[in-house]
């Protein structure tokens, strides 16, 4: 084989390997930063994985918010109407955070409690993140009870 041809072949081989390595590194970096959105019911069914990082979406359950005086640690429950999941967060909550409002939290499960790294609250009374609204709508449709029409009740 001609030495010049061998050099070209080696150069092409090195370029292919370098581009493959770069593609693999980019894919790994993107995979680490992806956080999928789950509702409490999906998390409790095990769809989110054990130690995976993900986003939890739903409504802050009324009467569930607790924060000890002088502490930055808050705990509350997020519900999708079908299931509730306890959440623990250390830090400053958004100004619009309150019970009965939509919330999306990013974090992971630890011992049956979702430990949030970041909490986002909705910005007005009519807004709920589309992903959360879609997932909560599907959850409610699955569990909707069909009511028979008047006069057609079974005995």
Helices and strands as residue ranges (DSSP letters): H 3-33, E 36-38, H 40-44, E 53-60, E 66-67, E 73-79, E 84-90, E 102-110, E 113-121, H 130-142
